[in-house]
Amino acid sequence: MRFPGCTPIQFDNRREAAAGSNRDDWTDTTLRSTMAHSPIIAETGPGFRTAVTVRNHALTIDEPVELGGGDAGATPVELLLASLASCTTITVRMYADRKGYPLRSVRVTATRPEAPPGPIPELSLQLTLEGELDDEQRRRLIEIAHRCPVHRTLAAGCRITMTA
C-alpha cells in the first residue's frame, strides 16, 4: 500500500560512507535489532471494539460514538499517528543518549488534515527538542527524526499481503 501525497524521503548514505563516517550505521542496525517481530493479533468484540495483542500487551481499539463505536479506545488512524510520533521520539532519544547529547525531552505532535474517509494525503509532525543543544546537535536530531522505522516505512510505501 502506498500513501498518496506522501513524498518518499531518500537518504544517500554513500557520501558519508565515502568520507569514512559510520553515522548512519546506527539507524540501520541499532533500531532494526531492537524491533520485535512477533505477530500482532486483532480480534473483534462488541460493535467496532477490537482487542489487540502485541507480545504481552493488550490494547483496545474502537471508533468514536458518532461513528457507531463505543469510544473504548483510540481509532486505527489515531494509532497510526501515535506509532509515528512515538517511534520518532524513541529514535531521537536513543540517538541523543548514545551520542551523549544534553537532550532533556522530545515531544512530537502528529496531525493529519480533516478529510473524507479514504487514503490520508499527508501526515504532519511538529518536533520539539528541549535541552542545551548546539546548532549541529539540533540539526542532527532533526535529521535522525526522519529515520525512524515507522517514518521510513510510510514514506517509502509498503506492500501489504493478505491471506484468508
Buried (B, 14 or more C-beta within 10 A) or exposed (E): EEBEEBEEEEBEBEEBEEEEEEBBEBBEEEBEEEEEEEEEEEEEEEEBBBBBBEEEEEBEBBBEEEEEBBBBBBBBEBBBBBBBBBBBBBBBBBBBEEBEBEBEEBEBEBEBEEEEEEEBEEBEBEBEBEBEBEEEBBEBBEBBBBBBBBBBBBBEEEEEEEEE
